[in-house]
């Protein structure tokens, strides 16, 4: 497999090799691909979780189990979100 890089990318790869952190350009590219794969996997998981949460909300609404929107509900949602972000 041959891969074409922009001049800027090629210089960056050579810098990484020159730094001693990597032994070859192939190693740098493999590491970059691993990082991209991990990022895509995380994003896919997040999207699946979002779709599940959306479906739960739709199911709840279909069952008529809804709350009237007010400041108390808004604050509870904000607090739940903040706790999840901290975890």
Phi, psi and omega in degrees: 000133175249141180233132177262132179242153173292163179302318180298316179295319179298318178296320179297315179299315180296325176297318180297317178295315180297334180287345182088356180290329179232152182267343181205164176297323179299322178296319178297314182295318178300317179297319178296320179293320176300317180295319178296318179298316179297319179296315180296323178296315177299316180296321178296319178295316178299318180295318178297318178296320178297317178297320177297315180296320178297317179295321176300318178296318178296317180297318178298316180295319179298330179276354179080012182269073184244158176250147173289133181284127174208182183297326180296314179297317180300316180294320178298318179295316179298317180295318178299315179298319180294320178296318179296321181294323181286333183286000000 
